[in-house]
Amino acid sequence: ISGRTLADNLDMMRRIAAAVESGVPVAAVELNLACPNVIGKPIIAYDFEQMEAVLQAFSGIARPRGLPLGVKMPPYFDAPHFQAAAQILNRHRAEVSYVATINTVGNALHVDADAEMPTISSNDGYAGLSGEAVKHVALANVRRLRT
């Protein structure tokens, strides 16, 4: 789930929980803390106070027994960021069943050399880099967050 506000996310979680309680099969819920859903606001998981507040708010929502809650994280590059994120996630072990790391490496720009312009038309050509290009960053993030 990835709303524009914390209230949106909490509402979606409540709706999903109600649907599961009424018999709708849902394998898991993943809370996206890795995308800048609000233009001009930072990625939630880069703002550690906000990340803590969001997870704290989610800890207050009743979820059906057996419905895992995961979080999608952005990539981290500095040791203090890994430590801060891991500490927050560990404080919320009871609520967070799994961590998906990483989403994408943001602000990538691919340029068509012949046309001398970005190959992606939206957002002035900027997008998230994913796949094989970020595999080693992703593996390092998994390892660092686990240690």
C-alpha positions, 0 to 999 in steps of 0.5 A: 500500500502506498497512499499520499498520507499516513491517514490514507495508508491507515485507512487502506490497512483497515479496509484490507483487514476488514476484507480479510475478516470477511473472507477475502484471501490476502497473502500479505500486505506490503507498506511502501516506505520507499517511494516519494508519494507526495511531491516535495516530501522526502521518501519516508524511510529516509526520514527516520522520525517519520518512519518511526511514526508510521510504524508506530501508527501501524502497530495500533491497527488490529490485523487479522491473525496470520496476515503478514505486514511487510515494508518496502525500503529504499536503498541505503548507502551510509553505515549510520543510515543502515543502523538507524533503519535497522534499529527502527525495524527491530523495534517493530518486529512484532508488526513487521513480518518481512522487509523488501530491500531495495525498491529502486535507486532513484534519480536515474537518467537514461539518455538516447545518445542519437536523439540526445534526449532522455528515453523516458518522457515523464518526470524530465526523464528521471526514474528509478533504476532497477534490475541487474543494474542495482543487484549488488546494491540490493545484496549489500542492503540485505546483508547490512540490514541483517547484521 
